[in-house]
Amino acid sequence: MLKLLPILFFAAVNVTQISIFEIEGIFSSGHINAIERYFDENKVNDDELFIVQYNANDVSQESIIKLGEILESVIIPKAIWVGPNKTEINAELLKDFDFIGLSPGTLVTNMPQNTNEDIFNSNPCLVNICSSTPDLDPLSSTMLVTGEEGIYEGYMIVGSIGAFIEKLGMEDISTNLDNAVGIVNFDITSTAIEEIKFIKPSLAERFYISISNPLFTYMFFGLGFALIGLELFAIGPGIMAFIGALLISFSSMTFNEFGLNYYGLFIFLISFLTYIKILSRGYFGFLGIGSFLILHSSCLVMFNNYELKINQFLMFGCSIMLAFFYFIAIPTVIRSRLTTDTSAMSSLSGKKAQVLEVLNEQQVLVKLGVKQIVVNKNKDRSLKEMQDVILSEEDGKLSI
């Protein structure tokens, strides 16, 4: 357990500074870095109260451990309020805080059933709903906060962080930690409070927190490869390839922290190679359907042991969006450029080409040197594969 300053034992700490840090989104190393940076760059005073507002969607075990290490190294009063949404929080996150506030509807998981390891100084199940989780951990349970708002032994139930801070300063509330009987003393409306500071992550840290969401990780990773593939066929200054490389780099930053299955990346590369094949043909067919199945299979494998919760419905929707971008939108753009660029078509007029495949009554895939392009044909004309034809231009479009 955390060792408090001697002043906390049987005494009150007159708080003059309150620092508030909000944890939202995915609780990851982005938040940890921001907290570490704050304590490294700022001198910690005995009269400072550090408050964490916890409103995270999910958390990694590594972040829980690192936060505990930071809190143990900083000897000042520390408090946590969970809310305002009906948030789920691991009980391990609460054990190193001196004061705990929970909003109604909060779900506390991994509650120890061993009374010697209780997070609170009382039995919170007397006023809240507790249930065991034998399938997950026979030695722990969950607690749904359903009690009336008020002050209880070792914790509070309050609906807002303002009410939490006000009650914390105006009431004689003892710390919930063992072997420590201390209180903080302040009036939030008085001039004794010299500063209320809201700590924010840096822009880079906030970006990392955003892409920690597995949905964004998967989407950015797939779009990055799509842009690189498009650059291979739409020769230009390399801007799309550069943006694609950035998306891949950013999205892959979270792979190691949350336990991505790297076998799924190999399956994804197979899907990407079939995507390149589709772009070379210039149209969507049965190969694209197979590629979509491979693409979504790679998603299932990559995130099968992921430490965060995965919404499979949203992941499937993301796969459909990527498939549309991969196998329909980009090939359509390339085909449109090939058939609407009049200057390019004029230069190919009169060239000799070879029929590779009859796509439909009005379109044929032909080979011109090392290029494969789609051209129009008269629907009454019969063509065979490997037949030699002469290209011509009609209204800016190639035909035979």
N, C-alpha and C positions, 0 to 999 in steps of 0.2 A: 504494500500500500504506500501511497505517497506520503512523505514526511513534510509536514507544514512547518513554517517558521515558528520559533518559540512564541512569538507574539500571538499566534492563533490559539495557543493552549490556554483555556480558561480566560480568554481576553477577546476584545473586539478590535477589528482593524478599521480605522477610519479611512474610507475610500475617497480618493480625490480624482481618480482617473478611471474611466470605464472604456475598455476596448472590446469591440464586437466583431466577430468574424463569422460570416455565413457560409455554411457548407451546403451547396445545392448541386443538382445534377448527379453525376457519378463521383462519389468520394474516392479520389485517386491521388496519385503522387503530385498532381498539379496543386491540390489544396495543401498537401504536406509541405511542398516547397515554399508556398506563400506564407505559411505559419512559421516555418524555420527562418525565412528571410526577415519576417517582422521582428522576431526575437533577436536575430543577429544584428539588425540595423538599429534597434531601439534599446535604450537602457531600461531595464525592468526595475521598477520601484516597488517597495513593499506595500504602498498604498494603491496599487493598481489592481483592478478586478478584470480578469480576462473572461469573456463570455463567448461561447460558441452557439450560434443558432443553427441547429441541424435540420436540414430539409432535403436530404439526399434521396435519390431514387434507388441507389444501390451502392455497395461498398466492397472493396477487396480486403482480404484478410491482412495483407501486407500493410495497407493504410491504417488499419486498426492498431497494429503493432507499433508502427512508427509514431502515430499520434500519442500512444501511451508513453513512449520513450521521451518525446518532447515535453509532455506534461510533467513527467518525473524530474526532468532537468530544470524546470522553471519553478522557483519557490515563491509563488504568489497565489492568492485565492483564484480559483477557476470554477466557472459555472457553465452549465449547458442547458439550453432550452430546446426541446424537440417540437417543431411545428413550423408554420401554422397548418400545413396539410396533414392529413392522416398518414403520417410517416411511419415506416418500419425501421427500427434501429436495433442493432445487436447490443445486448446487455454489456458486452465487453467494453464497448465505447464509453459506458457510464462510470465504470469503476474508478477511474482516476480523476474524476471531477469532485470538487468539494460540495457543490450545490447542484441539484438536479431539478429541472422543471419539465413537465410533460403536458402536452396539449391533449384535450379529450379526443379519443379515437386513435391515439398512438399505439402501435403494436410493438412490444418489446420482445425480441426473440432471444433464444439461448439463455434464458433465465436459469441460474443454477438452483437445483432442488436441495442441494446440501446447504443447510442453514449456516454452516461455518464460512460459506463463500458468498453469502447474500450481498447484493449490491446496496440494498437499503438497510437501514437500522431497524426496520419493522417488517411485518408481513404485508406487502401491498396487495396480496390476493384477497384480503379481507374486504376491500372496497372495490377491487377490479376483478375482471374475469381472467382466470388463469387456466391453461390447459396443457397437458403433457404432450410431448412429441416423440413417442417411442420409435417411430420409423426413422427419425432423423438422429435423435440423441436421447437415449433412455434416462440420462442424468440431467436433462434440461427441460424447460417448458417455455411457453409463450404467455405473455400477459397483454390483454387488451385493456387500455385505460378507459374505464367507464365510470369512475368515481366522480363525485361532485367536485367542482373547483374549490380549492382550498389548500391549506398547509397541512402536510402529514409528516410523520417522523421520517426524516431522511430524504424527502422529496416534496415537490409541490405539483398540483394540477392547475394550470392556468392557460387561458386561451390566447394570450398574446405575450410577446417578449417585453412589451412595455409594462404589463401587469406583473410579469416575473421579476423585472428589475426593481419595480416599485416595492413589491412585497419583500424582496430580498434585502432592501435597504431599510425599510421601516419596521420590519418585524424581527424579533430575536430568533433567527433560524440557525440551528447548529449545523455544522458540517456533517455530511453523511459518512465520512471516513472513520474507520475504527481508531480508537486511542487518540481522538482529537475532538475537543469540545471548544469550538470557536465560532464567532459570528462576525459578519461584516456590518458596518454601521455607516449609513449615509442617507441623505435626503436628495432624491433626484431633482427636486425643484429648488434646492438651496444653492447658494453661491460657493459652497464648499467643493462642489464638483467642478474642477478646473477644466476638464476636457472629456468629451465623449467621442471616441474615435471609431470609425467604421473601417475595418481593414479589408482591402480588396486585393484579389490576385492580380498579377500583371496581365497584360494583353496576351503574352505567350502562354501563361499558365491557364488563362480562361479558354484559349483555343484548345489546349491539351485536354481540359476538362470536357469541352464540347465533343471532341472526336473520341473521347473515351466511351461514348455511347456505341455499343456494337453495331447498331444500325448505320450510323454515320461512318464507322470504320469500314464496314463492308461496302457501302455506297461509294465513298471516296476512293477506295482501293480499286474497285471495278471501273469507275469513271477514268481514273488515271491511266489504266491500261488501254481503255477505249480511245482516249485522246492520242496516245502514242501510236496505236494502230492506224488511226485516221491520218496522222502525220506521214506514215509510210506511203500512203496512196495520194494524199493531197500535198504534194511537195510545196513547201513554203519556207519562211524564215525560221521555222522550228519553234514557234511560240506555243503551239498546241502540245508538242512533245515536252517542252519545258514545264508547262502547267501540269501535264499528266505526271511527270516525274515528281513534282512538288506534292501532288495529291497522294501518290504512292508513298513518298517519304513520310509525310505527316501521318497518314493512316497507320503505317507500320510501326510508329512510335509506341503504340499501346499493346502491340502483340505480346511482348515478353511479360508485361505487368499482369495481364489478366489470363495468361495461359492459353494462347491460340494453338490449335493443332496444326502443325506445319505440313502434315500430309494433305490437308485441304488445299494448301497453296499449289501443290503439284497438280491436283485435279483442276484447279482454277487455270493453270497454265495450259492444260489440254483444251479447256474451253476457249481460251484466248487464241490458240492456234487455229481452232475451227472458225473462230471469228475472222481471223486473217484470211482464211480460205473463202469465206462468204464475201468479204470485201473484194477479193480478187475476181470473184464471179460476177459481182455487181447486182445480185438479187437474192431474195429470201426464199428458201425452200425447205425441204425436209431436213437438210443439214442444220438449219437454224433451230428447228425443233429439238433435235438431238443435242445441239449446243446449249440450249436453254436448260435441258435436264441435267447436263454435266455442270453447268454454271450453278444451279441451285444445289446440286449434290455437293459441290465444293463448299458452299456456305454451310450445309449441315455438318460436314466433317470439320471444317475450321472451328466452328463454335460448339462442338459436341461436349467438350469438357471446359468450356469457358467459365471463368469464376463469376461472371455477372449473369443476371437473368436474361434470357433471350425470348423475345416475343416472336414466335415462329410465324404468326400471321403477317406481321410487319416485314419480317425477313423475306417471306415469299413475295410480298408486294414489291419489295426492293429488287428482288430477282427479276420480276416482270418488267420493272422500269429499266433495269440494266439491259435486259434482253431486247427491249424495244430500241434502246439507244444503240446497242451493239449491232443488232441484226436487221433493223428496219430503217431507223432514222438516218444513220450514217451512210449505208449503201444507197439509200434514196438520194441523198445529197450528192454523192459521187456520181451516180448515174445521171442525175439532173445536170451536173456540170459537163459531163461528157456529151450530152445530147443538146445542150443549149448554148454552148460556147461556139459561135459561128466561125470565128477565126480558126479555132482548132479543127473544126469539122472540114473547113475548106482545104486545109493542108493535107487531110487524109483522103480527100476525094480522088478517085482514080487509082487508089492503092489496091493491091491484091491481098485478099484475106482468105482464111480457111474456116469453114463452119465447124464449130466444136459441139454445139447443142442447139436444137430447136426448142426454144422456151415455150412459145405459144404460137398462135396463128399469125401474130404480127411482130414478134421479136425473136432474134437469133443471137446466140453468143458466138462471137467469132474471135479468131486469133490473128493478130496483126503484129508480126515480129515476136517480141516477148510479151506484148500486151494482150489482154483479153477484154473486149468491150462488147456491149449490147447494142445492136443496130436494128432498125426497122426493116420489115419486108412486106411485100404484097401478100395478103392472106391467101391468095389463089395460087401463089408460087410454091412449088414443092422443092424442098431442099433435103440433102442427106448430109450426115456427119462426114467430115474430112473433105467436103466438096469445096473447090476453089471458087471464089466469087470476087467481083469488083465492087468496091465501095463508091457510093455517090452521095452528093449532098442535096437535100431537099428541105428548104425553109430552115436552114441551120441545123438539120438533123441528118445523121448518117443513115443510109438505107442501101439495100441491094436489090 
